[in-house]
Amino acid sequence: MSALLDRPPYAPRDDALFLAEMTALTRAHLAGCASYRRMWPAWKDAERARDLPFVHVTVFKHVDLRTEAPGIVHQRTLRSSATTGANPSRVSLDAKSTELQGRSTRAILADFVGAEKRPLFVLDSAAALRERGGVSARVAAALALQPFASEIHFLLTDAADPASLRWEVVEQVLGAQREALVYGFTWMLWLAWARSTRPPAAEEALRGKTLHFVHSGGWKKLESLAVERATFDARLLAGLAPDSRVVDYYGLVEQVGVIHPLCSSGARHVPAWSEVLVRDPRDLAVLEEGAGQLQLMNTLAHGAPYHSVLTEDVGRILPGVCPCGRAGRRFELLGRVLEAETRGCANV
């Protein structure tokens, strides 16, 4: 278990404890996962987080990594929303890690949207819950908000059709409620909610209500429509109560349980049980300044070695203290490594 998870997400991190927990996880994965051991056959203990071994994100598309150890009970497989013709990433979910990842996501999201329960609208189809043998990233992201939900309503009759949104459900629920959460992939939230023509009764039901929109993934699909973040947020918040907000977070299937919402100052913060490094794509040297390839770490992954992942996303560490008041490291997400495959679930 991670002792760091018992602390507030944006308290100053205990670097020594983080390194100790990451080192113990690495040893366990080397002992219990033959494929991981073949990648790092000569690894010894690390003196710094940057010295810990990692797995490149594309490996999860081609190799089923799984760590066998006492107390590890494997359950389902989490799949990324792959682009057409691409292999999805596959991450093995186990009971121990799932419990920790749930605690992590709840703590992070509560810091941004509050911990009280309210109705949750999901821009997806309930049919997606009935898939056998695994769960998609899109559904998993929506269900991460379940602890904040007094009730859940899947609004799409067809998961691929923005026009299938059931506005009558929104009208009925908001007729008796002042607040609600809305989750959707970025592109679906824009097409189905922000850009759509709503029935007059839905417009009336929404007016003056407090809605917190939470979204991830899919900015690439909006590039051809030339939708900027300011326009996106303004369309969603039009006509709502002033305390409504839009929370855009960055996360990966290969780092399940750790998400990085965009704060009011435009930064993405690193919770106390995780770390973000920036590496030079040419030689993988760690960069304290300038842009490079993001490496993401967390102390929650016990069933497979996705505790340290080198991504194909580009970012940079932001210096100084954030005006939003959150402590710890923060970073800016800039885009993708040149010629990298466009990810179906990445928020880039």
C-alpha positions in Angstrom: 0.0 0.0 0.0 1.1 3.6 -0.6 1.6 5.7 2.6 1.8 8.7 0.4 -1.9 8.2 -0.5 -2.9 9.0 3.0 -1.8 12.6 2.5 -3.7 15.4 0.6 -2.9 15.2 -3.1 -1.2 18.5 -3.4 0.8 18.6 -0.1 4.6 18.8 -0.5 5.8 15.4 -1.4 8.1 13.3 0.7 10.8 12.5 -1.9 12.6 9.9 0.1 9.3 8.0 0.8 8.3 8.2 -2.9 11.7 6.8 -4.0 11.4 4.0 -1.4 7.9 3.0 -2.5 8.9 3.2 -6.2 12.0 1.1 -5.6 9.9 -1.6 -3.8 7.4 -1.7 -6.6 10.2 -2.0 -9.2 11.7 -4.9 -7.3 8.3 -6.6 -7.1 7.7 -6.2 -10.8 11.2 -7.5 -11.7 10.5 -10.6 -9.6 7.0 -11.2 -10.8 6.9 -10.2 -14.5 9.3 -12.1 -16.8 8.7 -9.7 -19.7 9.6 -6.7 -17.6 12.7 -8.5 -16.2 13.9 -9.1 -19.8 13.7 -5.3 -20.4 15.8 -4.4 -17.4 18.0 -7.5 -16.6 20.8 -5.6 -14.9 18.9 -2.9 -13.0 20.0 -2.1 -9.4 18.6 0.3 -6.8 18.1 3.9 -7.8 19.4 6.9 -5.9 17.0 9.3 -7.6 13.6 8.9 -9.2 15.1 9.6 -12.6 17.2 6.4 -12.2 14.2 4.1 -12.0 13.5 1.9 -15.0 10.5 2.6 -17.2 8.4 1.0 -20.0 7.7 2.9 -23.2 4.0 3.4 -23.7 3.8 1.6 -27.0 4.9 -1.7 -25.3 1.4 -2.0 -23.8 0.0 -2.3 -27.3 2.1 -5.4 -28.1 2.9 -7.2 -24.8 0.5 -8.3 -22.0 2.5 -7.2 -19.0 1.3 -8.9 -15.8 3.0 -9.3 -12.4 2.3 -12.4 -10.4 2.8 -12.2 -6.6 1.1 -13.2 -3.4 -1.9 -10.9 -2.8 -2.3 -9.9 -6.4 -5.6 -10.9 -7.9 -6.0 -10.0 -11.5 -9.5 -9.0 -12.6 -10.1 -7.3 -16.0 -8.2 -5.6 -18.7 -8.4 -1.8 -19.3 -8.2 -0.9 -23.0 -7.3 2.4 -24.5 -9.6 4.0 -27.1 -7.3 3.2 -30.0 -7.4 5.0 -33.3 -8.9 3.2 -36.3 -6.6 0.3 -37.3 -4.3 0.7 -34.3 -3.8 -1.8 -31.5 -5.2 -0.5 -28.2 -3.0 -0.4 -25.1 -3.9 -3.1 -22.6 -3.4 -2.7 -18.9 -4.1 -5.6 -16.4 -6.3 -4.5 -13.5 -5.9 -6.2 -10.1 -7.9 -5.7 -7.0 -5.2 -4.1 -4.9 -4.2 -1.5 -7.4 -7.9 -0.8 -8.3 -8.6 0.1 -4.7 -5.6 2.5 -4.6 -6.4 4.0 -8.0 -9.9 4.7 -6.9 -8.7 6.5 -3.8 -6.3 8.5 -5.9 -8.8 9.6 -8.5 -11.4 10.5 -5.8 -8.8 12.7 -3.9 -7.7 14.5 -7.1 -11.1 15.2 -8.4 -12.5 16.2 -5.0 -9.9 19.0 -5.0 -11.3 20.4 -8.2 -15.1 19.7 -8.1 -15.8 19.1 -4.4 -16.7 15.9 -2.6 -20.5 16.3 -2.4 -22.8 13.9 -4.3 -25.0 15.2 -7.1 -26.5 13.7 -10.3 -23.9 12.6 -12.9 -24.6 12.8 -16.7 -22.3 10.6 -18.8 -22.0 11.3 -22.5 -21.9 7.6 -23.4 -24.2 4.7 -23.9 -25.0 2.3 -21.1 -24.4 -0.5 -23.5 -20.6 0.1 -23.1 -20.9 -1.3 -19.6 -21.8 -4.7 -20.9 -18.6 -5.4 -22.7 -17.0 -8.7 -21.7 -13.5 -9.4 -20.7 -12.5 -5.8 -20.2 -13.5 -2.1 -19.9 -12.8 0.8 -22.2 -10.9 3.9 -21.1 -13.9 6.0 -21.9 -16.2 4.1 -19.6 -13.5 3.8 -16.9 -13.0 7.5 -16.9 -16.7 8.1 -16.5 -17.0 5.6 -13.6 -14.1 7.3 -11.8 -16.7 10.0 -11.0 -19.1 7.5 -9.4 -18.2 8.3 -5.8 -19.4 11.9 -6.5 -22.7 10.7 -8.0 -26.1 10.5 -6.3 -27.4 9.0 -9.5 -25.9 8.2 -12.9 -27.5 8.8 -16.3 -26.0 7.6 -19.6 -27.3 10.2 -22.1 -26.4 8.6 -25.5 -28.5 5.9 -27.1 -25.7 5.4 -29.6 -22.1 5.9 -28.2 -20.8 7.1 -31.6 -23.7 9.5 -32.4 -23.7 12.9 -30.7 -27.2 13.5 -32.0 -28.5 10.6 -29.9 -28.3 12.6 -26.6 -31.5 12.3 -24.6 -32.2 15.9 -23.6 -35.4 14.8 -21.9 -33.4 13.1 -19.2 -31.5 16.3 -18.5 -34.8 18.2 -18.3 -36.3 15.7 -15.9 -33.3 15.5 -13.5 -32.5 19.3 -13.5 -36.1 20.0 -12.9 -35.6 18.8 -9.3 -31.8 19.5 -8.8 -29.7 22.6 -8.6 -26.3 21.0 -9.4 -24.9 18.2 -11.6 -21.7 16.7 -12.9 -21.3 16.1 -16.7 -18.5 13.8 -18.0 -17.6 13.2 -21.6 -14.6 12.8 -23.9 -13.7 16.3 -25.1 -14.9 15.9 -28.7 -18.2 14.3 -27.7 -18.9 16.9 -25.1 -18.4 19.6 -27.7 -20.5 17.9 -30.5 -23.3 16.5 -28.3 -23.6 19.2 -25.7 -21.9 22.5 -26.4 -22.6 22.7 -30.2 -25.9 21.0 -30.4 -29.3 22.7 -30.7 -31.2 22.0 -27.5 -34.9 21.8 -27.0 -36.3 24.9 -25.4 -37.3 22.9 -22.3 -33.7 21.7 -21.9 -32.4 25.3 -22.2 -34.9 26.4 -19.5 -33.9 23.5 -17.2 -30.2 24.4 -17.5 -30.5 28.1 -16.9 -28.9 29.2 -13.7 -27.9 25.7 -12.6 -24.5 24.8 -11.3 -22.8 22.3 -13.6 -19.3 21.0 -13.3 -18.1 19.6 -16.7 -15.2 17.1 -16.5 -13.6 16.0 -19.7 -10.6 14.2 -21.1 -9.2 13.1 -24.4 -10.1 14.1 -27.9 -8.7 17.6 -28.5 -7.2 16.3 -31.7 -10.6 15.6 -33.1 -11.5 19.3 -32.6 -8.5 20.7 -34.5 -10.3 20.5 -37.8 -13.2 22.5 -36.3 -10.7 25.1 -35.0 -12.2 25.0 -31.5 -10.1 26.8 -28.9 -10.2 26.1 -25.2 -11.7 29.5 -24.4 -14.5 28.9 -26.9 -15.1 25.4 -25.7 -15.4 26.5 -22.0 -17.6 29.5 -22.9 -20.1 27.5 -24.9 -20.4 25.0 -22.1 -20.8 27.6 -19.3 -23.2 29.9 -21.1 -26.4 30.5 -19.1 -25.2 28.6 -16.1 -24.6 29.7 -12.5 -21.3 31.6 -12.0 -19.8 28.8 -9.8 -20.1 26.3 -12.7 -16.7 25.2 -14.1 -15.0 23.1 -16.8 -12.3 20.7 -15.6 -10.0 19.4 -18.4 -7.7 16.6 -17.3 -4.8 14.7 -18.8 -4.4 11.0 -18.1 -3.3 7.8 -19.7 -4.6 4.2 -19.5 -1.1 3.3 -18.7 -1.2 5.5 -15.6 -4.7 4.6 -14.4 -5.7 6.3 -11.2 -3.5 9.4 -11.7 -5.0 12.3 -13.6 -3.7 15.9 -14.0 -6.5 18.4 -14.2 -5.8 21.9 -15.6 -5.9 24.4 -12.8 -7.2 28.0 -13.0 -3.6 29.2 -13.7 -3.2 26.8 -16.7 -0.9 24.3 -15.0 -1.3 20.5 -14.5 -0.3 19.5 -11.0 1.5 16.3 -9.8 -0.1 14.6 -6.8 2.1 13.6 -3.9 2.1 9.9 -4.9 3.3 10.5 -8.4 6.0 12.2 -10.4 6.5 13.7 -13.9 9.9 13.9 -15.5 10.8 15.5 -18.9 13.3 13.7 -21.0 15.2 14.8 -24.1 13.8 12.6 -27.0 17.3 12.4 -28.5 19.2 10.9 -25.6 16.5 10.5 -22.8 18.5 12.8 -20.5 16.3 14.5 -17.9 15.5 18.1 -18.6 14.7 20.6 -15.8 14.0 23.3 -18.4 12.6 23.3 -21.9 10.3 20.8 -23.6 10.7 17.1 -23.9 9.1 13.7 -23.6 7.0 13.1 -20.5 7.7 10.2 -18.1 4.9 9.5 -15.6 5.3 7.6 -12.4 3.0 6.5 -9.6 3.1 4.3 -6.5 -0.2 2.6 -7.1 0.5 0.0 -9.8 1.0 -3.5 -8.2 -0.4 -5.9 -10.8 1.7 -4.8 -13.8 4.7 -2.6 -14.3 2.9 0.6 -15.4 4.3 2.4 -12.4 6.9 4.2 -14.6 5.9 4.9 -18.2 7.7 6.9 -20.9 5.0 8.6 -23.0 4.9 10.0 -26.5 3.6 13.3 -25.1 5.6 16.5 -25.0 5.6 18.9 -22.1 7.7 21.0 -19.8 8.1 21.6 -16.1 6.8 24.9 -14.9 9.0 26.8 -12.4 8.0 28.5 -9.2 4.9 28.4 -7.0 1.5 28.2 -8.7 -0.9 31.1 -8.1 -3.7 28.6 -7.6 -2.1 27.6 -4.3 -1.4 23.9 -4.9 2.0 22.8 -3.8 4.4 20.4 -5.6 5.5 20.0 -9.2 3.4 21.3 -12.1 3.8 21.0 -15.8 2.5 22.2 -19.2 1.3 19.7 -21.8 2.4 20.8 -25.2 1.5 18.1 -27.7 2.9 14.9 -29.2 6.3 13.7 -30.2 6.7 14.1 -34.0 5.5 11.1 -36.0 4.0 9.5 -32.9 0.6 7.8 -33.4 -2.3 9.9 -32.4 -3.7 8.3 -29.2 -7.5 7.7 -29.0 -7.7 8.6 -25.3 -4.9 11.1 -24.8 -5.9 14.7 -23.9 -3.7 16.2 -26.7 
